[in-house]
Amino acid sequence: MNFLSTFVTFENLHEVRRLCHWGPIIALSVIAICSTMAILDSIIWYWPLDTTGGSINFIMLINWTVLILYNYFNAMFVGPGYIPLGWRPENQQDTQYLQYCRVCQGYKAPRSHHCRKCNRCVMKMDHHCPWINNCCGHQNHTYFTSFLLLAPLGCSHAAIIFIMTMYTQLYERISFGWSTVKIDMSAVRQFQPLMPFSVPAFAATLFALGLALGTTIAVGMLFFIQMKVILRNKTSIESWIEEKAKDRIQHYQTGEEFVFPYDLGSRWLNFKQVFTWSGTPRGDGIEWPVHPKCHQHTLTIEQLKQKADKRVRSQVQYRAVEDYNGACCPLSKGLQTFFRTPCTEEPRIPLRKGDTILATRGTKWWMYGDKVLTEEQMRVGERVRGWFPRRCVEKCHYDTAASDSTSEKKARCGALEASLQERAQREDWSWEVQQVEQREDDWYSRVLEEENMTKKEQKETMIKKEEENKRRKKQEEKNIQKDE
């Protein structure tokens, strides 16, 4: 018992619960089926004790299975690494450049994001993978990528074994006629294998071949996607942030140049940030080596700008007109809503008639947004966000985001710039940061000018319409007088 207690702790037993999920169950089932059938078919096709080639083939097959399971379980149980609960930077002034997580009651370190599934802020979060029922992040990125490489290689080897086994076993049992093809599984072969190859064995081999080929294609594509971002020292989330940064700059025409801070300029240097000889990643998951033109908070400042921009132009207010129980595929909301449900693990939010929702994105049949909560719920830090059917809501005739006064928008948009100026004066940041500040001031002033212009245009159109109506009435009166 003492020997087992050194290896099995309470934390480990808690992590074992990750296996009780559809993702690991399917993944391990595919690995088990392909490995088992490959071993059995290799015994039928290429008996390992007869030749050196058979022995090498069998050893490689076992090696693939061990390496795949080793990296798979490490990616699952080692985990991505989590930001400590209630974390704050050493320099308290840096908190104004970081996002605050109300769930973890702390600040998000650079490159970290909150995962709703894990319910923690994850270091260098790439994505939450349902196949390992865990996040891919700082500490397990190496194991996860290695698994994505080894799985297609092992499945390709297994697929070759399946094809050769079926070919050698069916070669002497197939007879071709003028218009027929017959397969006699009871025919006696010249060389009898150690294990019989019957109809169930043929069906199982064919099924395993389909799994192996499908895994090779699907997981191989994921591997190339991962290597593409690793060679640029990015994550999938950071690639999306960079695209939104370029879109924001292009939309407001600020003229600034966004430089991704963690791209070290060399693919080899970026590669070594993830893959090391020891297997442990470099760094502590909080501070990172950055580009010479950037600093530690370049990306976090860009995230704050994007959030401010999102509040200004993205959120649209909707009111619930039908009740919705939060079902994933609600049949009562129509067949299109049932079949067009979003293929994602993001939650659905139940609605009651009269609830208010701030929508941020959506499809033709579904919408995604935040539910407006009471003040008590906001104080507790509760947040309700997810998908809901579009037919259950209607757009409000007024929009709170658009009805805000210009002074409120200016104060909200200028808060970030004020903090940047204060920090630049105190610590004398580089000239790049000060240039960004000037460009952002121009950007927000341009936003306000556009808002004022739209209001002026609306007033002018209303005045023009009234004048046209007056002219029409006068013309009608003149026509009536002429007729009389």
N, C-alpha and C positions, 0 to 999 in steps of 0.2 A: 504493500500500500504506500509506503514511503517512497518507493521507486517511482510509482505511477504519479504520485502527487508532485514530483519535480517536473513532470512534463505536462500534466493535465491540470490547469488552474481554472479558476472560475471564469476568467476572461476568455480562455480558449473554449470552454464549454459554451459560453455565450456566443462565440463566433461560429460554432458548429451549426447554430440555428440558421446560418445563411444557406446551408444546403437545402433547407425546406422551402424551396421556391421553384417555380416552373423553369426558370432559366438554367440553374445548375442541374436540375433533374434531366432536362433535355440534352444539355451539353455532355454530361457524363454518360447518358444513355448512348449518344452517338459515338463517343469514344469507346465505350465498352463493346458496342456491336461491331464497329469496324475493326477493333483490335482482336476481338475473339474470332471473328470470321477470317481475318487475315492469318492468324496463327493456325487455325484448323485447315484453311486452304493451302497454306504453305507446306503443311505436312502431307497433304494429298498430292500437290504439284511438285514440290521440290524438297524431298525428305532431307532434313539437315545433317543426318549422320552418314549419308552416303558420299557426299562430295564437299569440297571446301566452299564452293559457291553456295550450296544450300545452307551451310553453317553460317556464312557471312550474312546471307539473306535473313536467316532467323534471328541472329544477334541484332542486326540493324532494326528489325521489326520490334523486338523487345525494347531496344534503346529508344526508338521513337515514342513508344507508349510511356516509358518512364519519364522522359524529358517533358513530354506534353503535360502529364499529370503533375509533375514537379512545379512547372511554371504556372499551371492553372491554379493549383491550391495556394501557391505563394501569392499570386495576384489577388486571390479571394481573401486569404486570412491575414497576410501582412498588412493589407489595407493601404490607402493612399496617404495616410497621415492627416491628422486633424489639428486645426488651430485650437489652442487651449481655451476653455470656456472663460469668458470675461477678459480676453486678452486685450492689452493696450500697448502701444509702442513705448519704447523707453523715453523718447522725446515726446512729451505731451502735446507739443505744438503740431506734431505730425497727424494728430487725430482729425484735423480739419481737412485733410486730403484723403481720408479713408472713409469707407462706408461702414455704417453701424448696423450690426445684425441684432435685431430685437429678440430672436429666438435664442441665440448663444450668449446674449447680453455682453457682447464685446465687439471690437472692431475687426474688420476683415483685413488680413495682411495682404500685401501686394501679391497678385496672381491667385488668390484664394477666392472661393465662391461658396455660397451656402447650398447644400444639397437637401432637397425636401425629403428624399427617400432615406438618406442616412441621418437627417436631422442634425447635421453638424456642418461647420465651415471647413472645407477640404483644401489642403495645401495643393497649389498648382493643379486645380481641378481641370481635367480634360472632358470627362463625361461620366454619367452613371451607366454602367454596363449591366443589363439584366442577366446576361449569361454567367457572370461571376457574382451577381447580386451584391455588387459593391461598386464604389467609385474607382475610376482610373485616375491616379494623381501622382504626387511627387514620389512617394516611396515604392509604389508598385508599378510604375510606368515601364520599367525595364522588364519585369516578369510578364506583364500583359503583352508587350510588343513581342517578346520572345515566344510566347504562346501563339500569337498570331502568325509568326513565321514557321514554327514547328508543326502546327496543326495541318496546314496545306501540304507540307513536305511529307509528313507521315501518311496523310490520306492519299497522296499521289502514289506512294509506294504500295499502300494497301490496294489501290485501284488496279495497279499493274498485276498484283498477285491474283486478284479476282478475275481479271480478264484472261490471264494465262491459264488459270485453273479451269474456267469454263471452256476455253478453247481446247485444251488437252483432253479433257474428260468427254467432250461432245464430238470430237473429231471422228472417232471410230463408231459413233452411235448415230450419226446423221446419214440418211440416204436420200438422194434427190431423184425424183421422177420427172416425167414430162411436165406435170402441172402440180406436183405435190412435194412436200418436204416432210419426212418422217424422222422422229427422234425416238429411238428405242433405248430407254434407260436400263433395260434388263439384259442388253447385249453383253457378252463376255469380252473383256478387253484383253489384249496380249500381255500387258503389265498391270497387275492388280495393285492398287495403292493400299496403304496400311488401313485407311479409313474408306468406307464406301461413299460414293457420290450419287445420291438418290435425288428424286424429284424435290423433296423438301430442302435438301442441301443446295440444289440449283436455285430454288426460289429465294433462300436466305442469302446466297451469294449475290444474286441479282439485286436484291434489296440493299445489301451492304454497299454494292457498287454505286447505286444511286446516291446513298448518303455520302460516300467518300467524294464523289465528283461534285456534289452540291456544296459540301464543306470546303473543298479546295477552291472553288470559284468564289464563294461568299466571303470566307475568312481571308483568302488571298487579297481580295479587293480592300478589305478593312486594313490589312497590313500595309498596302501601298499608301492608303490615306494617312495612316499613322506615321509612316516614314516621311511622308511629305511635310508634315507639320514638325516632326522632330528635327529634320535637317534645317529648319528655319527657327528652331528653338521656340516653337509656339505650342499652344494647345488648340483644340477645336473651338473652345469658347473664345480664346484670344484672336483666332482668325476671324470670327464673327465680329468681335469688337473692332478690329482693324477695318473691316469692310464698312461698318457703320460710321467709323471716324472719317473715312474717305467720302462717304455719302453726305455726312454733315458738312464737311468742308466744301463739297461741290454744291450743296443746296444753298448755303449762305454765302458762298464765294468769298471766304475769308482770306484766301491766298496763302494760308499756312501750309507747311509740309509736315505731315505726321510721320515720325520715324519710330518704328517698333522698337521699344527699348531693350528687348532681351535677345535680339538677333546680333550675335557677336561678329558677324561679317564673314565667317568661315563655316562651311558645312561640317568640317571635321571638329571644330571647336563646339559647334552646336550639338553634334553627335555625342561628344564626350560628356556633355552635361547630363545626358540620360544614361548612357552605357559606360560602365566602368568595369575594371578587372575584378574588383571586389564584389560587384553586384549591388552595392549600396549607392544611392545617388549622391551627387555633390550638393553641399549646402545644407542649411537647416530648415528650408522650406519657408523662410520669412524674408531673408535678404538674398538678393540675386545679383550676379554680375550683369552690368548694363552697357549699352552702347555709349561711346564717349560723348555724344551730343545729348544724352538723356540722363535722368536721375532715377532714384528709387520709386518716385511717385508719379512718373510720367503717365503710366497707364491708368493709375487710379484717378488722376485728375481728368483724364479723357473719359473715364466711366462716369464721373460726376457731371461732366458737361453733357454727356449723352442722356443722362437721367433728367437733367434740367430741360434739355431740348424735348425729351419725350413728354414731360409734363406740359410743356407749352403747346405742342402741336399734335400729340398722338391720342391722348385720352378723350374719349367721347362718352357722354353720360347716357345711360339707358335705364329704363324702368321696367321691372318685371310685370307682365300682364297675365301670365299663366304660372301655375305652380309646377315645380320640377323637383323630383326627389333625388337627383344626383346619380341616376343610373348611367352606366357606360353606354348602353345601346337602348334608349327608350323607344319602344315600339309604339307607345301611345302618342308620340310626337310626329308621327308620319314615317313612311317607308324611306324617304330620302334621308331624313335625320338618322334613322336606324342604320342604314347601310353606309352613310358618309361620315360615321363617327371618326374623330381624329385617331390615327394609329400612333398613340403615344401613351406613356405611363403618367402623364400629368393628370392631376385630379380633376374631377367634375364637382361643381359646387351646387348644392341644392338651393332652390329659389322659392320664395313665397311672393304672392301677388303684392306689389307695392315696393319691393326691394329695389335699391338703386345700385347700379353696377357701372364702374368706369372701364370701358372696353379699350384694349390696346391693340388687339389684332383679331383676325378671324377668317373664316372661310365662308362659302355660300350658305352653309347650313349650320355652322357652329361659330361661336365667338369665345374669346378668351379675355378675362379681365379681373379686376379686383372688386370685391363687394364692399360697399360703403358701410362701415361699422359705426356703432355708437361710441360716445366718448369713453365710457367705461371699458369697452373692449379694446379701444386704442391704447389706453393707459396700461392695460395688462400686457400689451404687445401682441395681441392676437391679429392674425391676418388670414383672410379667406380669399384665395385666388385659384382660378381654374377655368375649365370649359363649361359652356352651357348652350343649349339649343337657341338658335337665332329667333325661331318663331315664338319663344317664350318672352321676348322683350321687345320693346319699341323705343325708338330714339326720342329723347326728351326734346321739347320745343326750345328749351333753353339749355345752354351748356355752361356749367359752372366754370370750366377752364376758360371759355371764351368770354364769360361775363365778368371776369375779374377786371378791375380797373387797371389802367396803364401803369399807375404808380406801383401797384402790387406786383405786376409782372416784372417791372424794372427792378424792384427790390429783390424779388426772388432770383432773377437772372443775374443780378449784379453781386449777389452774396459771395459767389465763388471767386469773382475777380477781386473783391475787396480783400478776401483772405490771402489770395496770391500776392497782392501788392504789399500787404503787411509782412508776409513772410520774406518777400524779396528784399524789402528794406532792412529787415532784421538780420538776415543771413547772407545777403548779397549773392543771390543765385546767378547762374550763368546768363549770358545775353540771350540765349535761345528762349528761356522761360519768359523773360521780359518782353520779347517780341511776340510770343504767344499771347501774353496779357493784352498788349496793344491791339492785336488782331481780334481777340475775343471781345474787347470793348467795342470795336467797330462792328463786329458781328451782332451783338445784342442791340446796339443802336440801330442797325439795319432792320432787325426784327421789329423793333418798336415803330420805326418809320413805315414798314410795310403794314403793320396793324392800323396805324393812323390813316394810311392811304386807302386801305380797304373801307374804313369807316367813312372817309370823305367820298369815295366812289359810291358807296351805298346811298349816302344823302343826295348826291348829285343825280343818281338814277331815279330816286323817289321824286325829286323836284321836276325832273324831265317828264316823268309819267304824269304828274299832276298838270303840268303845262299842256301836255298832249290831250289830256281829257278835257281841259277847258276849251282848247281849240276845236275839238270835235263837237262839243256842245254848242259853241257859237256857230259853227258851220251848219249844224243841224237846224238851229233856229233860223238862220238865213234862208236855208232851203225851204223851210215851212212857210216863211213870209212870202217868198217868191211864188210858191204854189197857190197861196191864197190870192 
